Amino acid sequence: MNFNGKRALAFGIVVLLVFAAFGAIGGSVLAENNEEELELNLDVLTDKMDRVVDEPINFHVTADNETVDDVTIWYNDVEATTDEHGNATLTFDDAGTFTVTAEKEGYLNDTVELDVFTNTTLLELEIEIITDEEDWVEGEDLKFHVTVDDEAVENATVWFNGVEATTDEHGNATLTFDDAGTFTVTAEKGDEVIDNELFVYEDATVEIEIEETPGFTVLLALIALVGALAAVLLIKNRKQKDIK
């Protein structure tokens, strides 16, 4: 190989090395950018009923469906760090709504809005049918009554098969059944927060058997029965007149 050929070969090798170096740097930068684009996902593990002042509330952090340790979980000036399972615990001294943040260098932060309560109470709804059973007929308005501990519940939803009504201040609601059959009627009410206390309502159900509306055949039978009774009375009266 002559001198010019060696120079060309050397130049080619240098160019390849330069491109390889830039490729390595670019790949490293791309990897770093991809890592930075991973977004933390912060979940609250503690059930809503247990999110109470001075009680531990548990959090879990993942990124791309993998648990992440050494993540700082914080609100106001209170913080905790996730363990190897991605879990951390915070305690809240006051009731209210708080923004909790998860952050770690190289990741995008995540936040959740968390309601903390002074106390939580589970209330069991009760539902009863107050329309007389003889009127449980298709096409009729039937009245239901919803209570908790014998107290009327207002603004509860009473429903079946997509048909619903809302209870009034007396705990009453009216539904109409267009077809005969057996139906399950449900009473439910959304959670309420009053003075930082959470009230959770447990659904109640009742089954009702709706009868068909008496048809033309039944009416004919009734008319025939009345006619027969009238005929018997007429014959009886005639016999009494003949005896006299």
URTA-V402160 format. One line per field, one symbol per residue. phi: phi as a letter, one per 30 degrees, with the letter a starting at -180 (. if undefined). A space follows every 10 residues. Layout:
phi: ???
This chain:
phi: .ddddddddd dddddddddd dddddddddd ddddddddcd bcccdddedc dbeicdccbb bbbhicdbch cdcabhccbb bdddcicabb bcdbdkcbcc ccbaejbddb bbcbcccdab bcccdbbbcc deedcdbeic dccbbcbbhi cdccidccaa hicbbcdddc icbcbccdbd kcbccccbad dbcbhicccc ccdbbbcbcc cddecddddd dddddddddd dddddddddd dddd
